[in-house]
Amino acid sequence: MADADLAAGTVPAPAPAALVVGVGACEDADAAEVLGLVRDAVRDAGLSLGAVAELATVDAKAEEPGIVAAAARLGVPLVAYPAAELARVPVPNPTDRSRAAVGTPSVAEAAALRAGGELLVPKRKSTPRGRPAMATCAIASRPDEPPAASSGTEPRELDPMHTPPSPCPDLRHHGDAEVRDDGAGLTDLAVNVRAGTPPAWLKEHIHASLDGLAAYPDGREARRAVADRHGVTPDRVLLTSGAAEAFVLIARALKVRHPYVVHPQFTEPEAALRDAGHEVGRVLLRETDGFRLDVSAVPEEADLVVVGNPTNPTSVLHPAATVAGLARPGRHLVVDEAFMDAVPGEREALAGRTDVPGLVVLRSLTKTWGLAGLRIGYVLAAPETIAALEQAQPLWPVSTPALAAARACVSPRALAEAGHAAHRVASDRSHLLAGLAELAPFGVRVVEPAEGPFVLVRVPGAGVVRERLRGGGYAVRRGDTFPGLGPDWIRLAVRDRGTSTGFLAVFRDALRGRSL
C-alpha cells in the first residue's frame, strides 16, 4: 500500500487465501532487503501482508540471517525443504545458476509451490542500488490441506512454536463470547474481570451521580484525580470509554508508518490499527523463552510498538527496564497496563513515568472493579500526544457515571482496597497453579511465572477439553485467536480457592475423556 493510502486511512482488501512466500537469499542479504522485497511483491500484487502464512525456502538457506529475521519480523514460521524435494517441483522460471548453487532450479518458486496451490507472483528479485540483487521471492496461495511429501520427507519447520500461528486469527474474539448466549449457568473462567465486583460502596457512588444526568459530562475533576493518583499534570491524562477506545484513538490519531504489536497479547490494538488502514507487523514471543520480551526482536523501523504488561493472555510481567528499553526517538511506545493494579505493589509499572521518550500508558478501571459495562479507562502520555488523541475523540466521550467511577477508583480508599485484592489474587493464583501442576501427567503445561489474574495453559486437544468443561459447568477462554498461539491453549481466570478446586476436579475428568 502506498504511503498516501496509509495517510488517507485506506483499508487494504483482504487476500482471497493464505499466502506462502518462497524466498532465496545470498549470504550477505540482510533482513531489510529480504523483508522489503516480500512487502513490495505482496503489495504490488494487490494482496495483503497480513495474509502471509509462512516463508518457505531450501534447507541450505534455512539459517541465512536475512531470511530468519524476515520471518520473525513478519511473525510467521519459516519452513525449509530439502533441495531434492524442491527439484521435483515444476517451476515456470528455472535457472541453471540456481540449480548449480543449491540443487533446485528456482528456490523461491519451488518453495512457494511445494505444498501445492497456485503461483500468484512469479519469481522477482530485490532491487538494491549500486549492487546486484541479493534476494528472490515468489508467492503462491496455500491450499487448505497441503499434500503429503512425495518422498516421505517432511518439511522442517524452524519456528519453535508447537503450533504454527494462524495468519488471520479472529482478532475480535474475546472471553465474553464464551459465556454469551448458551453460557447461562456456567462458572465464568473466561473473562478477566475480578469476581464479586463492583463493591457496594462503588455502586452507591455511581448511583449518586445519576442526579446529574441532565447536565453534559464534565471530566475536569476526574482528570485531575487521575493525574494526582500518578503524580503527573492533568495535561498528561486523557479519560476514555475503556482502554478499547484508547487503542482506536491511537490507531487513528498518531502519524505512524510502521506499527508493530508484540504477541501473544490482547488483540484489540492490532484490530484497531488494521481498521484504521495500517499494515501491522507482528513480533511473536516464543514459548521456549517463556514468552519473555526480547527487545532485539522489534525492528528498528517500528515507529509504534504495542506491548502488554502484565501481558494478556500469558500472564507474564516484563521488567519495567526491559519495556522502557523499547523506547526510541521518533517511536511511540504503547504499554497496556490494564492488569497492572492486580499486581501487588504494581511493580514494573511505567504509569506516571515522564522520562521515557514516546511513552503512552493505557490503564483500565473495568477489570479490578467489575465495570466492563460502564466503560472507563485512561491514557497517560506527553501533553502533545494527549492533545492529538483528544482531538480525535467525539464530544463528551465519557459519561457522568463513568466519570464518577473514575474519581472513586483512584481515591486512597480504592487504591488500598485494590492493593489488598491484588494480594488475594496472588494467593488464589498459587492455589490454582499448584492444582494445575498435578495435571502434568496429562500433558498440561502452564506458562510461569504467572503474575496476572489469569494463567495460560497448554493442553493437548484443548478444543475437545473446552467442550467437556462446558458440559461440566465451566467456561474457559480459547487461546487460538491470539496470534502466536494455537489450538492447544486455553486461558483461565483466577477465582477463589473453592471455585478453583471445583474446576480442577472437572478439568481432571475432562482430560481423562470422561463425559461430564
VENNOR-V399608 format. One record per residue. N is the residue number from 1. PSI is psi as a letter, one per 30 degrees, with the letter a starting at -180 (999 if undefined). NEAR is the number of other ideal C-beta (glycine too) atoms within 12 Angstrom. Layout:
N&PSI&NEAR ; N&PSI&NEAR
This chain:
1&k&29 ; 2&l&15 ; 3&e&16 ; 4&e&11 ; 5&e&19 ; 6&e&26 ; 7&e&16 ; 8&f&14 ; 9&g&20 ; 10&k&18 ; 11&k&20 ; 12&k&27 ; 13&k&16 ; 14&k&17 ; 15&k&28 ; 16&f&17 ; 17&l&23 ; 18&k&31 ; 19&k&41 ; 20&k&48 ; 21&j&54 ; 22&k&52 ; 23&k&53 ; 24&l&51 ; 25&k&44 ; 26&l&29 ; 27&e&17 ; 28&g&18 ; 29&k&34 ; 30&l&26 ; 31&e&34 ; 32&e&24 ; 33&e&34 ; 34&e&43 ; 35&e&38 ; 36&e&34 ; 37&e&39 ; 38&e&48 ; 39&e&32 ; 40&e&25 ; 41&e&36 ; 42&e&34 ; 43&e&27 ; 44&f&21 ; 45&g&30 ; 46&g&20 ; 47&l&33 ; 48&k&30 ; 49&f&38 ; 50&f&37 ; 51&f&33 ; 52&k&47 ; 53&e&42 ; 54&l&42 ; 55&k&55 ; 56&k&51 ; 57&a&51 ; 58&l&43 ; 59&f&30 ; 60&f&26 ; 61&g&44 ; 62&f&32 ; 63&g&19 ; 64&k&33 ; 65&e&23 ; 66&e&36 ; 67&e&47 ; 68&e&29 ; 69&e&31 ; 70&e&40 ; 71&e&44 ; 72&e&36 ; 73&e&36 ; 74&f&43 ; 75&h&43 ; 76&l&44 ; 77&l&36 ; 78&k&44 ; 79&k&37 ; 80&k&36 ; 81&k&43 ; 82&k&30 ; 83&e&30 ; 84&e&21 ; 85&e&32 ; 86&f&43 ; 87&f&25 ; 88&f&20 ; 89&j&35 ; 90&k&17 ; 91&k&30 ; 92&f&20 ; 93&i&25 ; 94&l&22 ; 95&k&22 ; 96&e&13 ; 97&e&18 ; 98&e&32 ; 99&e&19 ; 100&e&12 ; 101&e&21 ; 102&f&34 ; 103&g&24 ; 104&k&41 ; 105&f&30 ; 106&j&40 ; 107&e&49 ; 108&e&49 ; 109&e&40 ; 110&e&44 ; 111&e&49 ; 112&e&48 ; 113&f&40 ; 114&e&46 ; 115&g&34 ; 116&a&22 ; 117&a&32 ; 118&k&21 ; 119&j&32 ; 120&e&33 ; 121&j&36 ; 122&l&26 ; 123&k&36 ; 124&l&31 ; 125&l&31 ; 126&l&34 ; 127&i&18 ; 128&l&19 ; 129&k&8 ; 130&g&6 ; 131&l&14 ; 132&l&16 ; 133&k&24 ; 134&f&29 ; 135&l&44 ; 136&l&46 ; 137&l&50 ; 138&l&44 ; 139&k&46 ; 140&l&42 ; 141&k&29 ; 142&k&37 ; 143&l&18 ; 144&e&12 ; 145&j&9 ; 146&k&26 ; 147&l&17 ; 148&l&14 ; 149&k&21 ; 150&f&20 ; 151&g&15 ; 152&f&10 ; 153&k&18 ; 154&k&19 ; 155&l&33 ; 156&j&22 ; 157&k&27 ; 158&f&27 ; 159&k&32 ; 160&f&20 ; 161&k&35 ; 162&e&25 ; 163&k&26 ; 164&k&34 ; 165&k&40 ; 166&k&35 ; 167&f&33 ; 168&i&30 ; 169&l&32 ; 170&j&18 ; 171&f&30 ; 172&g&18 ; 173&k&25 ; 174&l&27 ; 175&f&33 ; 176&f&21 ; 177&f&20 ; 178&f&32 ; 179&g&25 ; 180&l&16 ; 181&c&10 ; 182&g&13 ; 183&g&23 ; 184&k&12 ; 185&f&13 ; 186&k&26 ; 187&k&30 ; 188&j&33 ; 189&g&41 ; 190&f&34 ; 191&k&34 ; 192&h&41 ; 193&k&33 ; 194&k&37 ; 195&l&27 ; 196&g&19 ; 197&l&30 ; 198&l&33 ; 199&l&25 ; 200&e&13 ; 201&e&19 ; 202&e&34 ; 203&e&21 ; 204&e&16 ; 205&e&27 ; 206&e&33 ; 207&e&20 ; 208&f&18 ; 209&f&29 ; 210&f&16 ; 211&f&12 ; 212&g&18 ; 213&f&18 ; 214&f&9 ; 215&l&13 ; 216&k&14 ; 217&k&27 ; 218&j&19 ; 219&g&33 ; 220&e&18 ; 221&e&24 ; 222&e&36 ; 223&e&32 ; 224&e&24 ; 225&e&29 ; 226&e&43 ; 227&e&31 ; 228&e&22 ; 229&e&32 ; 230&g&31 ; 231&h&17 ; 232&l&30 ; 233&l&19 ; 234&f&25 ; 235&f&23 ; 236&g&33 ; 237&k&43 ; 238&k&42 ; 239&k&48 ; 240&l&43 ; 241&i&36 ; 242&l&35 ; 243&f&42 ; 244&e&29 ; 245&e&33 ; 246&e&47 ; 247&e&44 ; 248&e&30 ; 249&e&38 ; 250&e&45 ; 251&e&35 ; 252&e&25 ; 253&f&31 ; 254&k&39 ; 255&j&23 ; 256&l&36 ; 257&f&26 ; 258&i&32 ; 259&k&37 ; 260&k&40 ; 261&k&44 ; 262&j&48 ; 263&l&44 ; 264&k&43 ; 265&l&45 ; 266&k&47 ; 267&f&40 ; 268&e&35 ; 269&e&44 ; 270&e&44 ; 271&e&30 ; 272&e&35 ; 273&e&39 ; 274&e&35 ; 275&f&24 ; 276&g&32 ; 277&g&27 ; 278&k&41 ; 279&k&33 ; 280&k&40 ; 281&k&42 ; 282&k&44 ; 283&j&38 ; 284&j&41 ; 285&l&40 ; 286&k&29 ; 287&e&30 ; 288&f&15 ; 289&g&19 ; 290&g&23 ; 291&h&43 ; 292&k&25 ; 293&k&38 ; 294&j&24 ; 295&e&25 ; 296&f&16 ; 297&f&34 ; 298&k&37 ; 299&k&32 ; 300&f&23 ; 301&f&22 ; 302&k&33 ; 303&g&28 ; 304&k&42 ; 305&k&46 ; 306&k&47 ; 307&k&51 ; 308&k&46 ; 309&j&46 ; 310&l&47 ; 311&k&44 ; 312&j&46 ; 313&g&45 ; 314&f&44 ; 315&g&39 ; 316&k&39 ; 317&j&38 ; 318&k&39 ; 319&k&20 ; 320&e&31 ; 321&e&17 ; 322&e&26 ; 323&e&39 ; 324&f&29 ; 325&f&24 ; 326&f&39 ; 327&k&31 ; 328&l&24 ; 329&k&11 ; 330&g&19 ; 331&k&30 ; 332&k&41 ; 333&j&43 ; 334&j&49 ; 335&j&47 ; 336&j&45 ; 337&h&46 ; 338&f&45 ; 339&g&44 ; 340&e&41 ; 341&f&38 ; 342&g&43 ; 343&k&36 ; 344&k&25 ; 345&f&18 ; 346&h&28 ; 347&k&23 ; 348&g&30 ; 349&k&37 ; 350&f&39 ; 351&k&39 ; 352&f&29 ; 353&k&28 ; 354&g&23 ; 355&g&13 ; 356&j&29 ; 357&k&20 ; 358&g&31 ; 359&k&38 ; 360&j&47 ; 361&k&46 ; 362&k&47 ; 363&k&43 ; 364&k&45 ; 365&g&49 ; 366&f&36 ; 367&e&42 ; 368&e&43 ; 369&g&40 ; 370&h&30 ; 371&g&35 ; 372&e&30 ; 373&f&20 ; 374&f&33 ; 375&j&26 ; 376&k&45 ; 377&a&45 ; 378&l&51 ; 379&k&51 ; 380&k&43 ; 381&l&42 ; 382&l&29 ; 383&e&20 ; 384&e&18 ; 385&e&35 ; 386&e&35 ; 387&e&20 ; 388&e&23 ; 389&e&36 ; 390&e&30 ; 391&f&17 ; 392&f&28 ; 393&k&25 ; 394&l&15 ; 395&k&11 ; 396&h&17 ; 397&f&30 ; 398&k&41 ; 399&l&30 ; 400&e&30 ; 401&e&31 ; 402&e&37 ; 403&e&39 ; 404&e&37 ; 405&e&47 ; 406&e&47 ; 407&e&36 ; 408&e&37 ; 409&f&42 ; 410&g&39 ; 411&l&24 ; 412&e&15 ; 413&e&17 ; 414&e&30 ; 415&e&25 ; 416&e&15 ; 417&e&27 ; 418&e&37 ; 419&e&22 ; 420&e&21 ; 421&e&31 ; 422&e&33 ; 423&e&19 ; 424&e&25 ; 425&e&39 ; 426&e&29 ; 427&e&21 ; 428&e&33 ; 429&e&35 ; 430&e&23 ; 431&e&25 ; 432&e&38 ; 433&e&32 ; 434&e&21 ; 435&e&30 ; 436&e&35 ; 437&e&20 ; 438&f&19 ; 439&g&30 ; 440&e&19 ; 441&f&13 ; 442&g&24 ; 443&g&19 ; 444&k&32 ; 445&k&26 ; 446&k&35 ; 447&j&39 ; 448&l&26 ; 449&k&22 ; 450&k&38 ; 451&f&39 ; 452&a&44 ; 453&h&44 ; 454&l&44 ; 455&k&47 ; 456&k&45 ; 457&k&44 ; 458&k&36 ; 459&k&36 ; 460&k&25 ; 461&h&23 ; 462&e&35 ; 463&e&22 ; 464&e&22 ; 465&e&38 ; 466&e&35 ; 467&e&22 ; 468&e&27 ; 469&e&40 ; 470&e&29 ; 471&f&20 ; 472&g&29 ; 473&g&25 ; 474&k&36 ; 475&k&35 ; 476&l&43 ; 477&k&38 ; 478&l&36 ; 479&f&45 ; 480&f&32 ; 481&f&35 ; 482&k&43 ; 483&k&43 ; 484&f&43 ; 485&l&39 ; 486&a&30 ; 487&f&26 ; 488&g&27 ; 489&k&42 ; 490&l&48 ; 491&k&43 ; 492&k&50 ; 493&k&43 ; 494&k&40 ; 495&a&36 ; 496&l&24 ; 497&e&21 ; 498&e&15 ; 499&e&26 ; 500&e&31 ; 501&e&21 ; 502&e&22 ; 503&e&39 ; 504&e&32 ; 505&e&23 ; 506&e&32 ; 507&e&36 ; 508&e&27 ; 509&e&23 ; 510&e&34 ; 511&f&31 ; 512&f&19 ; 513&g&15 ; 514&k&17 ; 515&k&12 ; 516&999&23
